[in-house]
Amino acid sequence: MKKGDDELYMDIKTPADFNFAQCLIHLGRSSQENLYQLKDGALTKVLKLNGQLVLFHVSPAGGTLRLEFPLGAPPETERKMAAVHVEEWFDLKTDLKGFYAMAETDPVLSKVVQQYHGLRVIGVPDLFEALVWAVMGQQINLAFAYTLKKRFVENYGESLIYEGEHYWAFPSPETIAELTVADLKALQLTGRKAEYILGIAAAMAKGDLQKEQLLQETDMERSLLEIRGIGAWSANYVMMKCLNSQSAFPLADVGLHNALKAQLEMERKPTAEEITELAKNWEGWQAYATFYLWRSLL
């Protein structure tokens, strides 16, 4: 951290095997996304940090990701919080040497790791956002899931305007806990999903459900499965995207099945038993194997 005008930016060191451009391809997969904007190889995002909305740009700068604060430098605490968010968002602290060593000789992964080398699991650092997104995405196509999220964010999130564009922050659990099932059904969520989201919001608003607590659990999946509305797929999605579990494996994921069908040149989707057998070699890296296979579908 530097003083004076340089407080308007800070640099985060990136691993040698990090490819920001590859990560942006994943981040640009939906035109409905409204929690960040992509332009000219950079990202702009707003977060609510210690009660204030903080807008920042993220761009590559020679072995670092540079965070710039175009609306003025927030206090140092908030700058550091933004940096931690970005580190988690791009999974910058995970050493991928073991994954690449395994994948380069794996019959399923060897091709995709060469094509997308430097891609990182793009996380969802906020637990509430990760859980809500997991519930919204259950048993519907990705395009409609993005539509639901866009409505949810723009009805109940906070925003600011920068250079004529709206930038949205994900709604807080405290805000959502005050809503009714009817409020969420008006967005075209099912009644059941609305109940699940309201239950999660209430638990988080009360402090009964916390990311820090889950990270201390010896069996995170079991703890997540105790949450109403969270099944095996959702639990593993949250472990993979929010809780930094490299062993998370959403076995029932349709995208995973489609990617394996394409990579193996099969006429049908592989069975759960076949996927389990294929994945024996991925032990400890199932999340990254899944994410690279997802990338092959874009």
Disulfide bonds with the S-S distance in Angstrom:
none
